[in-house]
Amino acid sequence: MTENRYQRTYPISWDQLHRDAKALSWRLLDKDFFNGIIAVTRGGLVPAAIIARELDIRLVDTICVSSYDWKNQKGEVKLLKGIEGNGEGWLIIDDLVDTGRTAKLIRELLPKAHFASVYAKPAGRPLVDTFVTEVSQDTWILFPWDTESQFVQPIAGMRQG
Ligand SMILES: O=P(O)(O)OC[C@H]1O[C@H](OP(=O)(O)OP(=O)(O)O)[C@H](O)[C@@H]1O
């Protein structure tokens, strides 16, 4: 279900997600992440797996967060599992920064880490160090793990009257 604050959708296929995660890997290639990757659950898990493969990083940890929707606005971000230390030498991966609430919390916890996301909206963009694609704030990104293919009516059948 599309929330009220979204005016358009941006469907992303598995192929595109794979390509975009590889594009992010290229942007991160020259940086050193001695410790490894921290995936932000749950959306960061898939790009983190692709980026770990591309950057030849085998140590992958998670920071686990949960955010609650309240009246169609994203609510408080709750930390379910953190990471010790200040994040130095770690690469944090998320699929998207939207309002930036999740990234803000994680940056406060791990100020020395490098925060990367595949997609970024304007409100969240200042909080990421590296990203690939910017989408407008009123776009609902349809990730492949949240969607499935289904039958749609032919265009001619959708005419009114
Ligand atoms: O910038 P924000 O407004 O905080 O939004 C970004 C967060 O929202 C998404 O997670 P979501 O809340 O959909 O949870 P999930 O990944 O566990 O499904 C996404 O994976 C980011 O972590």
PDBQT file of the ligand as one rigid body, heavy atoms in Angstrom, charges set to zero:
ROOT
HETATM    1  O1  LIG A 201      15.784   7.499   6.296  1.00  0.00    +0.000 OA
HETATM    2  P1  LIG A 201      14.655   6.776   6.982  1.00  0.00    +0.000 P 
HETATM    3  O2  LIG A 201      13.353   7.523   6.879  1.00  0.00    +0.000 OA
HETATM    4  O3  LIG A 201      14.982   6.388   8.380  1.00  0.00    +0.000 OA
HETATM    5  O4  LIG A 201      14.376   5.472   6.142  1.00  0.00    +0.000 OA
HETATM    6  C1  LIG A 201      15.421   4.610   5.732  1.00  0.00    +0.000 C 
HETATM    7  C2  LIG A 201      15.224   3.249   6.307  1.00  0.00    +0.000 C 
HETATM    8  O5  LIG A 201      13.935   2.778   5.893  1.00  0.00    +0.000 OA
HETATM    9  C3  LIG A 201      14.089   1.480   5.334  1.00  0.00    +0.000 C 
HETATM   10  O6  LIG A 201      13.908   0.539   6.317  1.00  0.00    +0.000 OA
HETATM   11  P2  LIG A 201      12.430   0.142   6.831  1.00  0.00    +0.000 P 
HETATM   12  O7  LIG A 201      11.996   1.087   7.911  1.00  0.00    +0.000 OA
HETATM   13  O8  LIG A 201      11.521   0.032   5.641  1.00  0.00    +0.000 OA
HETATM   14  O9  LIG A 201      12.660  -1.252   7.513  1.00  0.00    +0.000 OA
HETATM   15  P3  LIG A 201      13.152  -2.637   6.897  1.00  0.00    +0.000 P 
HETATM   16  O10 LIG A 201      14.396  -2.337   6.090  1.00  0.00    +0.000 OA
HETATM   17  O11 LIG A 201      13.421  -3.473   8.093  1.00  0.00    +0.000 OA
HETATM   18  O12 LIG A 201      12.026  -3.162   6.067  1.00  0.00    +0.000 OA
HETATM   19  C4  LIG A 201      15.509   1.435   4.815  1.00  0.00    +0.000 C 
HETATM   20  O13 LIG A 201      16.006   0.129   4.755  1.00  0.00    +0.000 OA
HETATM   21  C5  LIG A 201      16.278   2.308   5.764  1.00  0.00    +0.000 C 
HETATM   22  O14 LIG A 201      16.879   1.590   6.802  1.00  0.00    +0.000 OA
ENDROOT
TORSDOF 0
